[in-house]
Amino acid sequence: MSKSALFLFSISVLLSLIGVFILYESSTYSALLSIGDKYYFVKNQAVWFVLGIVACFIVSKIDYKKYYVLALPLLLSTLLLLILVFLPGVGLKLKGAHRWLNLGFIVLQPSEMFKITMTIYLAAWLSAKEKGRLIAFLLLFLLAVLLVAIEPDLGTAFIVAATSAVVYFLSGAPIRDMIMITILMAGSIFALIKIAPYRLERLLAFQNFDPKNLQSAPYHIKQILIALGSGGLFGLGFGSSIQKYAYLPELTTDSIFAIFAEEAGLIGAIFLIGCFVALTITGFYIVSGARDTFGKLLGAGIISFISIQAFVNLASQVILVPLTGVTLPFVSYGGSSLIINFIAIGILLNIAQRRF
C-alpha cells in the first residue's frame, strides 16, 4: 500500500474511532432514556466499524475497472430500492420519512448506497466522449434528486446532485452546460423548499436569526450555539458535555460535531475539520494519478460526495447554512453510511494501487 493510500485509510479509521468514542461518552444518557440500554448506540457503531473495515479491505482487492461493466445494474438496483422504501411492510417510516428498508435481519438506507452507485454509473458513462448528452444527463439528474427528495431527504438529494455535477464537469463539460445545471439545481432546491412548509419555515427561521440575540434562534440552533460557546478554546473535557443530557436534538447523528466541539473546544474542532481537509486533499491526489478517465471520474466522485457531505454538516453546525439533517461522514451514528463510506475508501485504495 502506498503512503498516500495508507494515509487516506488511517484518516478514515481515525475519524471513525473519534465517532465511536464520542458516542460512547455522550449517548449513554439519551440511549438509556429512550431505549433502556445506555450502550446501544456505541455497540452498534462498533460492530458497523468492524464490518466497514472488513468491507474496505475486500473492496480494495477488487479491480475498480470491473465496476465499469456493473455500473448500470448497480444503478438500476439502487433505484428499485429507493422506490421500495415507500412499499408498506418493507419500507420503514421513521419521523415521517421513508428512508429505510427493513429486511428483517438488517435495516438499509438506500440513499446512502445511491451516492456510490450513481457515482459509478456517471463515471462509466461520462468516461467516453459523447455529443449531445446534456439532456440525458439532466433527466437522470432530476430523477435522482426527485427519488431522494420525496423520502423526504433534501440534504442527501443535494449531495447526490452536487456530486453528479462535479463528475459531469470533470468529464470535460462546457461552461454553458454547467451554468444550466447550476440553474436547474438552484431552481429544484427552491421548488422543493416552497412546496414543503416545514422546509420553508426552517429557511425563514435561519434567515431571520439574529446572531446578537440568541433568544431569536430556533431551539436546535440555540442549543448548538450554546454547545459551541461552552466549549471555548480547550473544551469542557471529554465526558463533561451538558448538551448530551437531552438538550441538543439529534446529538448522535446531525449534531455530533457540536457535542465534540463542546468537549474538545476550538482546538479539537479545528483538528477534526483538518482531518476532513486532509482526507479530501489526499483523495484528490490519489485520483490525479489514475491511469484512465473512468478511474479519475470514479475517484473524484467518491471523494467529492464524502467531502461535500462533511462540508454541509459542518457548515450547518456553525450556522453558515440552514440545518439539513445531513450526518458527518465516519463520525455520526449510522450503519449504512459508515459501511458505504468505507467501501468508497476501499475503491480509492484500489485506484491508488494502480496509479501510474
Residue pairs with C-beta under 8 A, 6 or more apart in sequence:
1 9
1 349
1 352
1 353
2 352
2 353
2 355
4 282
4 285
4 286
4 352
5 286
5 348
5 349
5 352
5 353
7 278
7 282
8 279
8 282
8 283
8 286
8 345
8 348
8 349
8 352
9 56
9 345
9 349
11 275
11 278
11 279
11 282
12 56
12 279
12 330
12 341
12 342
12 345
13 53
14 275
15 272
15 275
15 276
15 279
15 329
15 330
15 331
16 49
16 52
16 330
16 331
16 338
16 342
17 49
18 260
18 272
18 331
19 45
19 256
19 328
19 330
19 331
19 332
19 333
19 338
20 42
20 45
20 46
20 49
21 238
22 256
22 259
22 260
22 263
22 331
23 41
23 42
23 45
23 252
23 256
23 333
24 39
24 42
25 238
25 239
26 241
26 244
26 251
26 252
26 256
26 259
26 263
27 38
27 40
27 41
27 42
27 244
27 251
27 252
27 333
28 38
28 39
28 42
29 38
29 244
29 245
29 246
30 244
30 246
30 251
30 252
31 37
31 38
31 39
31 40
31 41
32 38
33 246
37 43
41 252
41 333
44 333
44 335
45 333
45 335
45 338
47 335
48 334
48 335
48 338
48 339
49 338
51 335
51 339
52 338
52 339
52 341
52 342
52 343
53 342
55 339
55 342
55 343
55 346
56 342
56 343
56 345
56 346
56 349
57 346
58 346
59 343
59 346
59 347
59 349
59 350
60 346
60 347
60 349
60 350
60 353
61 350
62 346
62 350
63 350
63 354
64 294
64 295
64 298
64 347
64 350
64 351
64 354
65 292
65 294
65 295
67 74
67 120
67 124
67 298
67 347
68 124
68 127
68 294
70 120
71 120
71 121
71 123
71 124
71 125
72 121
72 124
74 117
74 120
74 121
75 117
75 118
75 120
75 121
77 117
78 110
78 113
78 114
78 117
78 118
79 114
79 143
79 147
81 101
81 108
81 110
81 113
82 110
82 111
82 114
82 147
82 148
82 151
83 147
84 90
84 91
84 101
84 110
85 91
85 92
85 98
85 99
85 100
85 101
85 110
85 151
86 98
90 101
90 102
90 103
91 98
91 100
91 101
91 102
92 98
92 99
92 100
92 101
92 102
92 107
94 100
97 151
97 152
97 153
98 151
99 109
99 110
99 111
99 151
99 153
100 107
100 108
100 109
101 107
101 108
101 109
101 110
107 335
107 336
108 336
109 334
109 336
109 337
111 148
111 151
111 153
111 156
111 160
112 156
112 334
112 336
112 337
112 340
113 336
113 340
114 144
114 147
114 148
114 156
114 160
115 156
115 159
115 160
115 163
115 305
115 340
116 302
116 305
116 340
116 343
116 344
116 347
118 144
118 160
118 163
118 164
119 163
119 167
119 298
119 301
119 302
119 305
120 298
120 301
122 164
122 167
122 168
122 297
122 301
123 167
123 294
123 297
123 298
123 301
124 294
124 298
125 133
126 133
126 167
126 168
126 171
126 297
127 171
127 292
127 293
127 294
127 297
129 172
134 173
134 177
134 180
137 164
137 168
137 181
138 180
138 181
138 184
140 164
141 161
141 164
141 165
141 181
141 184
142 184
142 188
144 157
144 160
144 161
144 164
145 157
145 160
145 161
145 185
145 188
146 157
148 156
148 157
148 160
149 157
149 188
149 192
152 196
153 325
154 189
154 192
154 193
154 199
154 324
154 325
155 312
155 324
155 325
155 326
156 326
157 192
158 189
158 312
158 324
159 305
159 308
159 309
159 312
159 326
160 305
161 185
161 188
162 185
162 304
162 305
162 308
163 301
163 304
163 305
163 308
165 178
165 181
165 182
165 185
166 300
166 301
166 304
166 308
167 297
167 300
167 301
167 304
168 177
168 178
168 181
169 178
170 296
170 297
170 300
171 293
171 297
192 199
193 199
193 200
193 203
194 200
202 218
202 322
202 323
203 322
205 217
205 218
205 221
206 218
206 221
206 319
206 321
206 322
206 323
208 216
209 216
209 217
209 218
209 221
209 319
210 216
211 319
214 222
214 225
214 226
215 222
217 225
219 249
220 248
220 249
220 250
220 255
220 323
221 319
221 323
223 243
223 247
223 248
223 249
223 255
223 258
224 248
224 255
224 258
224 317
224 319
225 319
226 243
226 247
227 241
227 242
227 243
227 248
227 255
227 258
227 259
227 261
227 262
228 258
228 261
228 262
228 269
228 317
228 318
230 236
230 242
230 243
230 262
231 261
231 262
231 263
231 264
231 265
231 266
231 268
231 269
232 265
232 266
233 265
233 266
233 267
234 265
234 266
234 267
235 261
235 262
235 263
235 264
235 265
235 267
235 268
236 242
236 262
236 263
236 265
237 263
238 263
238 264
239 263
240 263
241 259
241 262
241 263
242 262
243 251
243 258
243 259
243 262
244 251
244 259
248 255
248 258
248 259
249 255
250 325
251 258
251 259
252 332
252 333
253 327
253 332
253 333
253 334
254 313
254 316
254 323
254 324
254 325
254 326
254 327
254 332
255 317
256 327
256 328
256 331
256 332
256 333
257 269
257 272
257 313
257 314
257 317
257 328
257 331
258 317
260 268
260 269
260 272
260 331
261 268
261 269
261 317
264 271
264 272
272 331
273 314
276 307
276 310
276 311
276 314
276 329
279 303
279 306
279 307
280 303
280 306
280 307
283 299
283 302
283 303
283 306
283 307
283 348
284 300
284 303
286 299
286 348
286 351
286 352
286 355
287 295
287 296
287 299
287 300
287 303
287 348
287 351
288 296
289 352
289 355
289 356
290 296
290 299
290 351
290 354
290 355
291 354
291 355
291 356
295 351
295 354
298 347
298 351
299 347
299 348
299 351
302 344
302 347
302 348
303 348
305 344
306 329
306 341
306 344
309 326
309 327
309 328
309 329
310 328
310 329
312 321
312 324
312 326
313 324
313 326
313 327
313 328
313 329
313 332
314 328
315 321
316 322
316 323
316 324
316 326
327 333
327 334
327 337
329 337
329 341
330 338
330 341
